[in-house]
Amino acid sequence: MHQIHHMSVDIAGLLKNMKGKKITFLTHDDGTGMSDKEARSEIASLQVKGHKLIPSTNCEGFDPFGGGCPGHEIKEDDNETLNQNAKQ
């Protein structure tokens, strides 16, 4: 079996790199886009809770306090599909 790890975004790095720029790539739970003001408010509330990372996708077992994705075992068939998709 193989493992995959989901990507995440470091909150401090995001804020540093987006200083003076609009953060408009985050979405609400219903899939609608957040405004810059909404995104920054959400990020601030996560920081107050001690979060250091934001997951890039739904990830079972994600640790927002610095550990990120714990890794997920995938079957060999799924691994071949991932490899084929990566080549496209």
ABEGO torsion letter per residue (X at the ends): XBBBBBBBBBAAAAAAAABGBBBAABBBAAGBBBBAAAAAAAAAAAAAAGBABBBABBBBGBBAAGAEBAEBBBBAAAAAAAAAAAAX
